[in-house]
Amino acid sequence: MTPPAPRFVRTPFFRRPAGRMTGRVRLTFDDGPHPAHTPAVLDRLEQFDVRATFFVLGNRVPAAADVVRRIHGTRHAVGNHTFTHPRPRWFGFRSAMDELAGCQRAVAEVIGVEPTVFRPPLGRWTLPLRWACRRLGLTPVGWTLDSGDWRVRSDADAEQCAAELLAAVRPGDVILLHDYNPWIGLILDVLLPDLTARGLTQPDRVASA
């Protein structure tokens, strides 16, 4: 059965990074790195000279260490998205610190520096997550437009997702995408040429890491 069409959810941006009010669209990717899908994303971003921020899961970093090095080496930002992506209700203070610190260590072991930005699983904040984020000196980063790409299950869904996203996007948006999604390449094949033609692509990333 074909899943429901992606529904776009606009959310408040947790913190506006420097330069956000440029009228450009910022791309962010959650839940990677993936050894195959993330390189496909990087190839497409390179083709259009676009920088993005990748919020990675610490437990997926070792199996795709070369991918993380490529993200960092090509001037994209590497952000913290916890170590295992547990549901927010499971976070106590100790588990929140363990999740964030574990991702910090996993990234630093591969690229030599720790992330400076953090996005919580599902974009949901808890008091322990806010506390751990502050203790580690991380900047919270959200999004203004959820692409709904996590609902995509076919090529047709991917094309529909991209078309609806292009109809919904506004200058200055920060878009949530997922580089662990097998159809992310097809979505970007539609999204990037149109955004570039409209002068909305961002040549630098959401935040430094």
C-alpha positions as CSV (number, residue, x, y, z in Angstrom):
1,M,0.0,0.0,0.0
2,T,1.3,3.4,-0.9
3,P,2.0,5.5,2.2
4,P,0.3,8.8,2.8
5,A,1.7,11.8,0.9
6,P,4.4,13.6,2.9
7,R,2.9,16.3,5.2
8,F,5.0,19.4,5.7
9,V,5.4,20.5,9.3
10,R,6.7,23.9,10.1
11,T,8.3,24.3,13.4
12,P,10.0,27.1,15.3
13,F,13.7,27.2,14.7
14,F,15.5,26.5,18.1
15,R,18.2,29.0,17.4
16,R,19.0,31.0,14.3
17,P,22.6,30.6,13.3
18,A,24.6,33.5,12.0
19,G,23.6,34.4,8.5
20,R,20.3,32.6,8.5
21,M,18.4,35.7,7.3
22,T,20.0,35.6,3.9
23,G,16.9,34.3,2.1
24,R,18.7,31.1,1.2
25,V,17.4,27.6,2.0
26,R,19.5,25.5,4.4
27,L,19.6,21.7,4.1
28,T,20.1,19.4,7.1
29,F,20.2,15.6,7.1
30,D,19.4,13.4,10.1
31,D,20.0,9.8,11.1
32,G,23.2,9.0,9.1
33,P,25.8,8.3,8.2
34,H,24.9,5.5,5.8
35,P,27.7,3.8,3.8
36,A,25.9,4.0,0.5
37,H,23.1,6.7,0.8
38,T,25.2,9.4,2.4
39,P,27.9,9.4,-0.3
40,A,25.1,9.7,-2.9
41,V,23.9,12.8,-1.1
42,L,27.4,14.2,-1.0
43,D,27.8,13.6,-4.7
44,R,24.7,15.7,-5.4
45,L,25.6,18.5,-3.0
46,E,29.1,18.7,-4.6
47,Q,27.5,18.9,-8.1
48,F,25.6,22.0,-7.1
49,D,28.2,23.4,-4.7
50,V,25.9,23.3,-1.7
51,R,26.9,22.9,1.9
52,A,24.7,21.1,4.5
53,T,24.7,20.0,8.1
54,F,24.6,16.2,8.8
55,F,23.3,15.3,12.3
56,V,24.8,11.8,12.8
57,L,24.1,9.0,15.2
58,G,27.2,8.0,17.1
59,N,26.6,4.3,16.9
60,R,26.5,4.5,13.0
61,V,29.8,6.5,12.8
62,P,32.3,3.6,13.1
63,A,30.8,1.6,10.2
64,A,30.9,4.7,7.9
65,A,34.0,6.4,9.2
66,D,35.2,7.3,5.7
67,V,31.9,8.9,5.0
68,V,32.1,11.1,8.0
69,R,35.6,12.1,7.0
70,R,34.3,13.0,3.6
71,I,31.5,15.1,5.1
72,H,34.0,17.0,7.2
73,G,36.6,17.2,4.5
74,T,34.3,18.8,2.0
75,R,33.2,21.6,4.4
76,H,29.9,20.2,5.5
77,A,29.1,20.4,9.2
78,V,28.9,17.3,11.4
79,G,26.2,17.6,14.1
80,N,25.3,15.5,17.1
81,H,22.0,13.6,16.9
82,T,22.6,11.3,20.0
83,F,24.4,8.0,20.0
84,T,21.4,5.6,19.5
85,H,18.4,7.8,18.8
86,P,16.3,6.7,21.7
87,R,12.8,8.1,22.1
88,P,12.8,11.3,24.1
89,R,10.6,9.9,27.0
90,W,13.5,7.5,27.8
91,F,15.9,10.3,28.7
92,G,16.9,10.7,32.3
93,F,19.8,13.1,33.1
94,R,22.4,10.4,33.0
95,S,21.2,8.7,29.8
96,A,20.9,12.1,28.1
97,M,24.5,12.9,28.9
98,D,25.6,9.4,27.9
99,E,23.8,9.7,24.6
100,L,25.2,13.2,23.7
101,A,28.7,12.5,25.0
102,G,28.9,9.2,23.2
103,C,28.2,10.8,19.9
104,Q,30.7,13.5,20.6
105,R,33.4,10.9,21.2
106,A,32.5,8.8,18.2
107,V,32.8,11.8,15.9
108,A,36.0,13.1,17.4
109,E,37.6,9.7,17.1
110,V,37.1,9.9,13.3
111,I,37.6,13.5,12.4
112,G,39.6,14.8,15.4
113,V,37.0,17.5,16.5
114,E,33.7,17.3,18.3
115,P,30.4,18.6,16.9
116,T,29.3,22.0,18.1
117,V,25.6,21.6,17.1
118,F,22.9,19.3,18.4
119,R,19.5,18.2,17.2
120,P,17.3,15.9,19.5
121,P,15.7,12.8,18.2
122,L,12.3,13.6,16.6
123,G,13.1,17.3,17.3
124,R,11.6,16.8,20.8
125,W,13.3,18.4,23.8
126,T,13.3,17.2,27.4
127,L,14.8,18.9,30.4
128,P,17.6,16.3,30.6
129,L,18.4,16.9,26.9
130,R,18.6,20.6,27.4
131,W,20.8,20.2,30.4
132,A,23.2,17.8,28.6
133,C,23.3,20.0,25.5
134,R,24.2,23.0,27.7
135,R,26.8,21.1,29.7
136,L,28.6,20.0,26.5
137,G,28.5,23.5,25.0
138,L,26.4,22.4,22.1
139,T,24.2,24.8,20.1
140,P,20.6,23.5,19.6
141,V,19.5,23.5,16.0
142,G,16.0,22.7,14.7
143,W,14.3,23.2,11.4
144,T,11.5,25.3,9.9
145,L,10.3,22.7,7.3
146,D,10.0,18.9,7.8
147,S,10.2,17.4,4.3
148,G,8.3,14.3,5.3
149,D,10.9,12.2,3.4
150,W,10.7,9.5,6.1
151,R,7.3,8.5,4.6
152,V,8.7,7.8,1.2
153,R,8.6,4.1,0.1
154,S,8.9,4.3,-3.7
155,D,10.3,6.3,-6.6
156,A,6.9,7.8,-7.2
157,D,6.7,8.8,-3.5
158,A,10.1,10.4,-3.8
159,E,9.1,12.5,-6.8
160,Q,5.9,13.6,-5.1
161,C,7.8,14.5,-1.9
162,A,10.2,16.7,-3.8
163,A,7.5,18.4,-5.8
164,E,5.5,19.2,-2.7
165,L,8.5,20.4,-0.9
166,L,9.4,22.7,-3.7
167,A,5.9,24.1,-3.6
168,A,6.1,24.7,0.2
169,V,9.6,26.0,0.6
170,R,10.2,29.6,1.4
171,P,13.4,31.7,1.4
172,G,15.2,31.3,4.7
173,D,13.8,27.8,5.5
174,V,15.9,25.2,7.2
175,I,14.8,21.8,5.7
176,L,14.8,18.5,7.6
177,L,15.9,15.6,5.4
178,H,17.3,12.1,6.1
179,D,20.4,10.7,4.5
180,Y,19.6,7.2,5.8
181,N,16.6,7.1,3.4
182,P,17.1,4.9,0.3
183,W,15.2,7.5,-1.9
184,I,17.0,10.6,-0.7
185,G,19.1,10.7,-3.9
186,L,15.9,10.8,-6.1
187,I,14.5,13.6,-3.9
188,L,17.6,15.7,-4.3
189,D,17.7,15.1,-8.0
190,V,14.4,17.1,-8.2
191,L,15.1,19.5,-5.3
192,L,18.6,20.8,-5.9
193,P,18.2,21.9,-9.6
194,D,15.1,23.8,-8.8
195,L,16.4,25.5,-5.7
196,T,19.6,26.4,-7.5
197,A,17.7,27.9,-10.5
198,R,15.7,30.0,-8.0
199,G,18.9,31.2,-6.3
200,L,17.9,29.6,-3.0
201,T,20.8,27.1,-2.5
202,Q,23.2,27.8,0.4
203,P,26.9,27.7,-0.3
204,D,27.7,27.4,3.3
205,R,26.4,25.2,6.1
206,V,23.8,25.8,8.8
207,A,26.4,26.0,11.6
208,S,30.1,25.3,12.1
209,A,31.1,22.0,13.6
